[in-house]
Amino acid sequence: MAATRPHSFSSFKSYLHALSDTPNRLRRRACSVSTSLEETNRVRVRSGSEMKRALGWHDLIGFGVGGMVGAGVFVTTGRASHICAGPAVVLSYAIAGLCALLSAFCYTEFAVDMPVAGGSFSYIRVTFGEFPAFLTGANLIVDYVLSNAAVARGFTSYLGTALGLPANAQLRFSIHGLPKGYNEIDLIAVVVVLLITFIICYSTKESSWVNMSLTALHILFIGFVIAVGFWRGKLINFTEPGNPKNAGGFFPFGASGVFNGAAVVYVSYIGYDAVSTMAEEVENPAKNIPIGVTGSVIIVSVLYCLMAASVSALLPYDLIDADAPFSGAFSEGPSGVKWVSNVIGVGASFGIVTSLLVAMLGQARYMCVIGRSCVVPSWFAQVHPSTSTPVNASSFLGILTAAIALFTDLDILLDLVSIGTLFVFYMVANAVIYRRYVAIGTTNPWPTLSFLFCFSLTCVMFTLLWRFAPSGKPKAAMLGACVAAAIALLQVFLFMVPQARKPENWGVPFMPWIPSISIFLNIFLLGALNKGSYLRFGFFSGLTVLVYVVYSVHSSFDAEEEGILCEKAGESIKESVEREVHIL
């Protein structure tokens, strides 16, 4: 009987028995779904103490703006402009911002319905099951850790500028025995990460006040940078490179370069995802979450485009520093503004600190909720009774982030972060459609699953044709056919499959068009990434599958046997009916 069955990890013999039963446990647990009620009540109590609801919409907007601006403009703009898009990096930010806004709508519907700290992990878990949720959540944790490490190393570059050090001054030191890309040791980044870890462990509300204060100063600084950039910049820099041998024009790398740049800068928008993980600590979630999440994405998108335009006006794209674009642009730009680079170094340093603060708050809450689901040790789920924060998850991920920031090069980190972020947002867009059109136990899921598969396949075909087919009329015809097929699929789906539920408070408008466009944009941006990104993503995904098979599925199986987790969502169909307004 379940009461007398030994725990899978109680002894080596028990673990071997658990491994032998892995196929059965995978069938039982991999696609087992949770429910909104279970996520917000039954699973939540595994954290012991509760997180306090003390945040309003202004806190969320502050977290969103603070979380996105520092990481995006001050770390990724130079690389996207210098290598990918040139002056058209402005359009890259606009495309990435649109993609993020559509994804933000999807996140908001889930966050309002389930105001818990789990973010995309919880959203996928209640829709597609435990294993897809774990694969998604693990990739997002990797995204957070690597992006935070990248941003921390960017802080070191701007600190040198703030201190007035020459451009060739090195605040990192090299170890020649390590391979290139991993041999630049950055102790300053480590100190910054550990200091922020201490702050977020202390209190979420106090962290919000710190973030709001720094963000307010940062916005003033951004306005100053934009004004000076346009004041001293030249329109000719939008079309002529510094070196005549390089490609010129507003699109020096073509339309594909714009989308390649959008894929690179998309990591800048990971901050709004961190905002959704604050849902468990928000007062009146139905009102404050939509304002906070979507509002912050819109504000930041406008700021990104303006800042990208200002730096492009100030300096030709091929002269922009790939690592520190703004300070480099002002120091190398027109005479009379070189002093601004020192001010930029100070402001950018503060902006990067706020982005780190928000992202590290988000990553800890993801890990906390993953711990509640028992697919990682429940030690991560503990909320400290005095601080009301997930201290264990915060400390562990903070130390891991610091270790990676110590030696890993920025380019290596950003390639992996972009693909992982796009994959997670793609999954959430699919999930919001599935959850609207499928009520588990009462409607047939296959028409919706078939639509999602065929639509994604059409988007993949369009992306492959765009990237690899030779230019000409045949390519244009095939691209047009893909667009027509995608629209036809949407129309057929709308005509044949009625919505099974409608959210009580806030839902994505124009369903299923907006999440479908989000699916397309995410796939299209995925197609712009390089082969190395996919290899690294495949490695980490394979590692995630291995962890699930050798540990997670057995841990959650034990939790199910002990009555901690439900086996099937069918147990809570009644709850779903009560919480949703069904469309007849």
Residue pairs with C-beta under 8 A, 6 or more apart in sequence:
2 561
2 562
5 561
6 14
6 17
7 14
7 558
8 14
8 15
8 17
8 18
8 554
8 555
8 557
8 558
9 15
9 18
9 554
9 555
9 558
15 554
18 25
18 554
18 557
19 550
19 554
22 549
22 553
22 554
25 553
25 554
25 557
26 131
26 549
26 553
28 557
28 560
28 567
29 130
29 131
29 553
29 556
29 557
29 560
30 129
30 130
30 131
30 553
31 128
31 129
31 130
31 131
31 132
32 129
32 130
32 560
32 565
32 566
32 567
32 568
32 569
33 125
33 126
33 127
33 128
33 129
33 130
33 440
33 568
33 569
34 43
34 122
34 125
34 126
34 130
34 373
34 565
34 566
34 569
35 126
35 566
35 569
35 572
35 575
35 576
36 113
36 114
36 126
36 575
36 576
36 579
37 572
37 575
37 579
38 565
38 566
38 572
39 114
39 116
39 118
39 122
39 125
39 126
40 114
40 115
40 116
42 566
43 369
43 372
43 373
43 565
44 50
44 116
44 280
44 372
46 371
46 372
46 374
46 378
46 381
46 564
47 368
47 372
47 381
47 382
47 383
47 390
48 382
48 383
48 385
49 383
49 384
49 385
49 388
50 383
50 388
51 117
51 204
51 280
51 281
51 383
51 388
51 389
51 390
52 204
52 205
52 281
52 388
53 280
53 281
53 282
53 283
54 204
54 205
54 281
54 283
55 204
55 205
55 208
55 278
55 281
55 282
55 283
55 288
56 282
56 283
56 288
57 287
57 288
57 289
57 291
57 292
57 295
58 212
59 208
59 212
59 278
59 282
59 292
60 275
60 278
60 282
60 288
60 289
60 291
60 292
60 293
60 295
60 296
61 291
61 292
61 295
61 296
61 299
62 208
62 211
62 212
62 215
63 208
63 211
63 271
63 274
63 275
63 278
63 292
63 296
63 358
63 361
64 271
64 272
64 274
64 275
64 292
64 293
64 295
64 296
64 297
64 299
64 300
64 358
65 215
65 219
65 271
65 296
65 299
65 300
65 303
66 211
66 212
66 214
66 215
66 218
66 271
66 351
66 354
66 355
66 357
66 358
67 270
67 271
67 272
67 274
67 275
67 296
67 354
67 355
67 357
67 358
67 359
67 362
68 268
68 269
68 270
68 271
68 272
68 296
68 297
68 300
68 355
69 215
69 218
69 222
69 271
69 300
69 303
69 304
69 351
69 354
69 355
70 151
70 218
70 348
70 350
70 351
70 352
70 353
70 354
70 355
70 356
71 147
71 150
71 151
71 154
71 267
71 268
71 270
71 271
71 352
71 355
71 356
71 359
72 93
72 265
72 267
72 268
72 269
72 300
72 304
72 355
73 222
73 268
73 303
73 304
73 307
73 308
73 326
73 351
74 154
74 158
74 324
74 325
74 326
74 348
74 351
74 352
75 150
75 151
75 154
75 352
75 410
75 414
76 264
76 265
76 267
76 268
76 414
77 89
77 265
77 307
77 308
77 311
77 325
77 326
78 320
78 321
78 322
78 323
78 324
78 325
78 328
79 264
79 322
79 323
79 411
79 414
80 89
80 92
80 261
80 264
80 265
81 87
81 89
81 261
81 308
81 311
81 312
81 317
81 320
81 325
82 317
82 318
82 320
82 321
82 322
82 325
83 322
84 92
84 253
84 257
84 258
84 260
84 261
84 264
85 91
85 92
85 251
85 253
85 257
85 258
85 260
85 261
85 262
85 317
86 241
86 247
86 249
86 250
86 251
86 252
86 253
86 257
86 312
86 317
86 318
87 237
87 238
87 239
87 250
87 252
87 312
87 317
88 250
88 251
88 252
88 253
88 257
88 258
88 261
89 261
89 265
89 308
89 312
89 317
90 305
90 308
90 309
90 312
91 258
91 262
92 258
92 259
92 261
92 262
92 264
92 265
92 308
93 262
93 265
93 268
93 301
93 304
93 305
93 308
94 301
94 305
95 258
95 259
95 262
95 521
95 525
96 262
96 263
96 265
96 266
96 268
96 269
96 525
97 269
97 297
97 300
97 301
97 304
97 305
98 301
98 521
99 262
99 266
99 269
99 425
99 518
99 521
99 522
99 525
100 266
100 269
100 272
100 297
100 301
100 425
101 294
101 297
101 298
101 301
102 429
102 514
102 515
102 517
102 518
102 521
103 425
103 428
103 429
103 518
103 522
104 272
104 293
104 294
104 297
105 294
105 508
105 509
105 514
105 515
105 518
106 425
106 428
106 429
106 431
106 432
106 508
106 514
106 515
106 518
107 119
107 120
107 123
107 272
107 273
107 276
107 293
107 428
108 276
108 289
108 290
108 293
108 294
108 506
108 508
109 432
109 503
109 506
109 507
109 508
110 122
110 123
110 276
110 428
110 431
110 432
110 435
111 119
111 276
111 279
111 285
111 289
111 293
112 285
112 286
112 289
112 290
112 503
112 505
112 506
113 503
113 504
113 505
113 579
114 122
114 123
114 126
114 279
115 279
115 280
115 282
115 285
115 289
116 122
116 279
116 280
116 369
117 277
117 278
117 279
117 280
117 281
117 365
117 366
117 368
117 369
117 390
118 125
118 137
118 277
118 365
118 366
118 369
118 370
118 372
119 140
119 273
119 276
119 277
119 362
119 365
119 366
119 369
120 136
120 137
120 140
120 273
120 276
120 424
120 425
120 427
120 428
121 133
121 134
121 136
121 137
121 140
121 366
121 369
121 370
121 373
122 133
122 369
123 428
123 431
123 432
124 132
124 133
124 136
124 137
124 427
124 428
124 431
125 133
125 373
126 435
126 569
127 431
127 434
127 435
128 427
128 431
128 434
130 373
130 375
130 556
131 548
131 553
132 427
133 373
134 370
134 373
134 375
134 544
134 548
134 552
135 541
135 544
135 545
135 548
136 423
136 424
136 427
137 366
137 370
138 370
138 540
138 544
138 547
139 420
139 423
139 424
139 537
139 540
139 541
139 544
140 273
140 366
140 420
140 421
140 424
141 363
141 366
141 367
141 370
141 397
142 416
142 420
142 540
143 267
143 270
143 416
143 417
143 420
143 421
143 424
144 270
144 274
144 359
144 360
144 362
144 363
144 366
144 397
145 363
145 397
145 400
145 401
145 404
146 404
146 408
146 413
146 416
146 417
146 420
147 267
147 270
147 359
147 413
147 414
147 417
148 193
148 356
148 359
148 360
148 363
148 401
148 405
149 189
149 193
149 401
149 402
149 404
149 405
149 408
149 413
150 405
150 410
150 413
150 414
150 417
151 352
151 355
151 356
151 359
152 186
152 189
152 190
152 192
152 193
152 352
152 356
152 401
152 402
152 405
153 186
153 189
153 405
153 408
153 410
153 413
154 323
154 324
154 352
154 410
155 188
155 189
155 192
155 349
155 352
155 353
155 356
156 171
156 172
156 186
156 188
156 189
157 171
157 323
157 324
157 327
158 324
158 327
158 344
158 345
158 348
158 349
158 352
159 171
159 188
159 345
159 349
160 169
160 171
160 345
161 324
161 327
161 331
161 341
161 342
161 344
161 345
161 348
162 342
162 345
162 346
162 348
162 349
163 345
164 342
165 171
167 328
167 331
171 186
171 188
172 184
172 185
172 186
172 187
172 188
173 184
173 185
174 183
174 184
174 185
175 183
175 185
176 183
177 183
178 407
180 409
181 408
181 409
181 411
181 412
182 407
182 408
182 409
182 412
183 407
184 407
184 409
185 406
185 407
186 405
186 406
186 407
187 406
189 402
189 405
189 406
190 402
190 403
190 405
190 406
192 353
192 356
193 356
193 360
193 398
193 401
193 402
193 405
194 398
194 399
194 402
196 353
196 356
196 357
196 360
196 398
197 360
197 394
197 395
197 398
197 399
197 401
197 402
199 206
199 207
199 210
199 357
200 207
200 357
200 360
200 361
200 364
200 389
200 394
200 398
201 384
201 387
201 389
201 391
201 394
201 395
202 387
202 389
203 387
203 388
203 389
204 278
204 281
204 361
204 388
204 389
207 357
207 361
210 357
211 354
211 357
211 358
214 350
214 351
214 353
214 354
215 354
217 347
217 350
218 347
218 350
218 351
218 354
219 303
221 343
221 347
221 350
221 351
222 303
222 307
222 347
222 351
224 343
224 347
225 307
225 310
225 326
225 340
225 344
225 347
226 306
226 307
226 310
228 310
228 330
228 337
228 340
229 307
229 309
229 310
229 311
229 313
229 314
229 329
230 309
230 310
230 313
232 314
232 333
232 334
232 336
232 337
233 310
233 312
233 313
233 314
233 333
234 313
234 314
234 334
235 313
237 312
237 313
237 314
237 315
237 316
237 317
238 250
238 312
238 313
239 248
239 249
239 250
240 248
240 316
241 247
241 248
241 252
241 316
241 317
241 318
241 319
242 315
242 316
242 318
242 319
243 318
246 252
246 318
247 253
251 257
251 258
252 317
253 260
256 466
256 467
256 528
259 524
259 525
259 528
260 528
262 525
262 528
263 418
263 422
263 525
263 526
263 528
263 529
264 414
264 418
265 304
266 418
266 421
266 422
266 525
267 414
267 417
267 418
267 421
268 300
268 304
269 297
269 300
269 421
270 359
270 417
270 421
271 296
271 300
271 355
271 358
271 359
272 293
272 296
272 297
272 300
273 362
273 421
273 424
273 425
274 358
274 359
274 361
274 362
274 363
275 292
275 293
275 296
275 358
275 362
276 289
276 293
277 361
277 362
277 365
277 366
278 361
278 362
278 365
279 285
279 289
280 365
282 288
282 289
282 292
286 505
286 506
289 506
290 506
307 326
311 320
311 325
311 326
311 329
312 320
314 329
314 330
314 333
314 334
314 337
315 328
315 329
315 332
315 333
319 332
320 328
320 329
321 327
321 328
321 329
321 332
323 410
326 341
326 344
326 348
327 341
327 342
327 344
327 345
327 348
328 341
330 337
330 338
330 340
330 341
330 344
331 338
331 341
360 394
360 397
360 398
360 401
363 393
363 397
363 401
364 389
364 390
364 393
364 394
364 397
364 398
365 390
365 393
367 376
367 380
367 390
367 393
367 396
367 397
368 380
368 381
368 382
368 383
368 390
368 393
369 381
370 376
370 380
371 377
371 378
371 379
371 380
371 381
371 382
371 393
372 378
372 381
373 556
373 565
374 552
374 555
374 556
374 558
374 559
374 564
374 565
375 548
375 552
375 553
375 555
375 556
376 552
376 555
377 555
379 392
380 390
380 392
380 393
380 396
381 390
381 392
381 393
382 390
382 391
382 392
383 389
383 390
383 391
384 390
384 391
404 413
415 529
415 530
415 532
415 533
415 536
416 533
416 536
416 537
416 540
418 525
418 529
418 533
419 526
419 529
419 533
419 534
419 536
419 537
420 537
420 540
422 522
422 525
422 526
422 529
423 522
423 526
423 537
425 518
425 522
426 518
426 519
426 522
426 523
426 526
429 515
429 516
429 518
429 519
429 522
430 452
430 456
430 515
430 519
432 508
432 515
433 448
433 451
433 452
433 511
433 512
433 515
433 516
434 445
434 448
434 449
434 452
435 501
436 499
436 500
436 501
436 502
436 507
436 508
436 511
436 512
437 443
437 447
437 448
437 497
437 498
437 499
437 500
437 512
438 445
438 448
438 500
439 500
439 501
439 573
439 576
439 577
439 580
439 582
440 569
440 570
440 573
440 576
441 569
441 570
441 573
442 500
442 573
443 500
447 493
447 496
447 497
448 493
448 497
451 489
451 492
451 493
451 497
452 519
454 489
455 486
455 489
455 490
455 516
455 519
456 519
456 523
458 482
458 485
458 486
458 489
459 482
459 486
459 519
459 520
459 523
459 524
460 523
460 527
461 482
462 479
462 482
462 483
462 486
462 520
462 524
463 523
463 524
463 526
463 527
464 527
465 475
465 478
465 479
465 482
466 479
466 524
466 527
467 527
467 528
469 475
469 478
486 516
486 520
490 512
490 513
490 516
493 512
494 512
498 583
499 511
499 583
500 582
500 583
501 576
501 580
501 581
501 582
501 583
502 580
502 581
502 582
502 583
503 580
503 581
504 579
504 580
504 581
508 514
508 515
556 565
559 565
560 566
560 567
566 572
569 576
